[in-house]
Amino acid sequence: MSTSNIGPKGPVTKTGEVVIDHVDHRTGAKTGIGWFLNRNIPGETSWFQTLGFAAMAVFGLQAVTGIVLAMYYKPEPTQAYASIQDITNHVTWGWLVRGMHKWGASAMIILVFLHMARVFIFGSYKYPRELTWVTGAILLIMVMFMGLTGYLLVWDQRAYWATVVAMNITASAPVIGPYIADVLRAGPTFNAHTLSRFYAIHMLVIPGGMATFIGLHLFLVSKLGISEPPWSKRATRARRAEEAAARAAARDRRPQGRREVSVDPAPQTLNVEAGQ
């Protein structure tokens, strides 16, 4: 017996189906979602291929907890540290949200590095996934900058001097290093606007860029598929078949009218008279 129609549908279900059909008829959302979710996965896929999704899940957690913290945080040099202490000690569940955001940042950096290492070891950066690798590398840089800009927001001695060291290292880079450091510091030295600049970059610029490149990264993954591990038997058979086909094609391209020239193994002695 089919389970597709097990009884009459309630008014809520009917209303939901009408709304979904209405939206899908005008946007094609079902087709897009189906194309994104329904795709072939290599048979020998393992848990190593889930590191990217884990990093994206932690990014979602960072976004939610960051929004909650932004409701109570005050990006002013005279109030930043006090607002952090107030979140930790007085806001309901504030210590939990701050702890999740703090340790989630470390977890995200670790997961992104592990994901990049897996892609490199498996050779997933090769044709035709070069752009997927490039977008992932850009996301790695953004994650590092996210950690740098967020570290200063606590505004204690350790965060302040650690950021000073990071800015001095950035300013030592050739050509564009000093300009990048001046933009991040909001001037040639640390000042009252530096904290606001880091807060704006941490809350607006980097999350927007990360959301954009995550969407592009997922699009490329869906379009090109997940690469198989190096030990995949199917990939080995396919590679050998391609090599055999290339050799056969090379043989077919050889000239057909060329005669074989046989060489006598016994060298002939030529008597050459003088003057000739």
N, C-alpha and C positions, 0 to 999 in steps of 0.2 A: 504494500500500500504506500502511495506517495505521501510524503510529509510536507509537501509544499502548500497544501490547503487542508488544514486540520480542523477548521471550524470558522464560524463567522468572525469577522474582524470588528474590533471595537471602534468607537468614534475617534479615539485618540490615534489609533493606528491608521485609520482611513485619512484623517486630517494630515498626519505626518507624510503619508504616501503622496497625497495631493500636493503638499508643499514641495516635497523633493522632486516630483515630476515637473512641477511648475518651474522650479529653479533650473533643473537639468535641461528642460526644453529651450531655455533662453541662454544658458551658459555652457552646456555640455559638461557639467561637473562630473557626472557619473563616468563619462568616457575618460576624462583626465585622471580621475582618482583610480579608475580601473587600470589605465595604462601605467600609472606610477606604482601601484601595489602588486598587480598581477604580472609577474615576469618569471622567466626560467632561472633557476638557481643551480649552479654546478652541483653534481651529486656528491662530491667530496668536500663540500663546504664544512668548515669547523667553527669552533667558538672564536678563532682568531679573527674571522670576518665580522664579528659583532663589536669590535672595539670602536669603530666609527660611530655606530648607533649609540653606544654607551657614552661617548664624548658629547654627542648631540643631546642626549637625555640630561646630562649634567649641565649643559648650556641652558636648557630650559629651566632647570632648577635654579641656576644662577640668576636668570632673568626674573623669575618670580620672587625669590628672596631679595634680590636687589631692589625691586620695586617697593617691597614692604619696608626695607631699610631706608629708602629715599624719603619715605613719608615722615620719618623722625630725624633724619640726619640734617645737620646745619653746616653747610660748607663755608664757614667763616673761621678765620684763624683763632679767634677768641672763644668760639663756641663748639668747634668740631670735636675736640677731645671730650668735652663735657657731654655732648650729645651722644657720643659712643658709649660713655659710661652710663648714661640714662637709659639707653636701649638695652644694655646688658643687665642692668640691675633693677630697673623699675618697669619697663614696658612688659606687658604680659607676653610670655613666650619669646621675649626679645633675645634672650641669651641663646635660645634654640635657633632662631632664624639667623642670628649673626654667626653662630657656630657653623650652621649649614653653608652659609655663604663663604665663610673663611676657608673651611676645609674643602668645600666644593671647588674653589679656585685651584687648590693644589691637585685635587683629583682630576680636574679637567686637563691641566697641563700634563700630568702623567699619562692620561689616556690618549691625548693627542700625540705625544711622543711615541707611545707604544703602537698606535695606529700607523704612524708614519714609518716606524721600523718594520712593521708587518708588510706594509706596501712595498718597501724597498727590498726586503728579503724575498718576498714572493714574486718580485719582478712585475708588480701591477702597474708600474709607472710607464711601461713600454707601450708601443703602438697597440691599439689606437687610443690609449688612455693618457696621453701626455697632458692634455688640458685638465683632466681630473687631478693629476698630480700637481699642476701649477696652482689650481684653486685651493688645494689642500695646503700647499706651502704658504700661500698668502694667509690662510686661516691660522696656521701655526704662528706666524708673525703677529697677527692680531691678538691671539690668545696671550702671547708674551707681553704685548703692550697693555692688554687688559689687566694682567697681574701687576705690572709696574705702576700703572695709574691708580689702581685700587689700593696698593700698599700704602701710599701717602695719605689716604683719606683718614686714617686713624689719627694722624697728626700728633704722634708722640716722638720722643727723641730718636728711637730706633728707626721709625719710618722716615723721619726727616733726613737723617744723615745717610741712610741707605739710598734715598732718592737723590741726594746731593752727589753721592758717588756715581750713581747710574747716569746722571746728567753730565758729569765730567767725562765719563767714558764716551757718552754719545757725542759730546762736543769735540772729542779728539778724532772723530772720524774725518777722513779727507773731504774737502770741498763742501759737502752739504751738512756735515756734522754740526758745526756751530749754529747754522740756521735752524736745524731741527731742535737743538737744545734751547735756543731762544724762544721758539714757538711754544715748546712745552712749558718753559719757565715763565712765559708771559713777560720776558725781558731778559737782560743779560745776567741777572742774579735772581735768587729766590726772593719773592716779595709777597705782598698781601693778595695779589691776584693769582699766584701760582696754584693755590689750593682750588680756587674756582675753576681754573683752566683744566686741571687734572680731573675735577669732578665732572665737568662738561664732556670731556673726552671719554671718560670712563662710562658715563651714563647715556650719552647720545651718539657720539661719533663711532666708537668702536662697536657697540651692539648693532647699530644700523648696518655697518659694513659687514659684520659677521653674519647677520641674518641674510643679507644679499648674497654673499658668497656661499653660505650653507645651501641656500636654494639653488644656486647654480651648480654646486657640487653634487647635490642630490639629483638634479636633472641629468647631469652627465653620467652618474652611476646608473640611473634608470635606463638611459638611452644605450649605453655601451655594455651594461651588465657587469656582474662581478667576475673578476678573473679567477681562474682555477689555480689551485696550489701547484708548485713545481713538480710534486710527485704524482699528479693526476695521470692515471692510465689513459683516459680518453684524450687528454691533451697530448700525451706522448704519441698515441696512435695517429692523431690528426697531424702533428708535426712531421712524423715520418711519411705520411701520405702526401703532404705538401712537398716534401723534399723529393720523393719519388716522382711526383708529377713534374717538378721543375727539371729533374734530370731527363725525363722522357721528352719534355718540350725542347730541351737543349739538343737532344739527339735528332729530333725532327727538323730543327733549323739548319742542320748541316747540309752543305751542297750535295745534291744527288749525282751530278754528272762527273764528279772528280774521280779519276782512276787511282787505284792503289799502285804505288811504285815499289817494286821489290828490289832489294839490294843484294847483290851477290856477296856472300860472306867471304869469298876468296878474292882478294884485291888483285886487279889486273896491273901488270907492269907495262908502263908506256916508255918506249924508247924515243927520246927526243933528240934529234940531231942538232948539232950546234948551228946556231944562226937561224933556226926555225922557231 
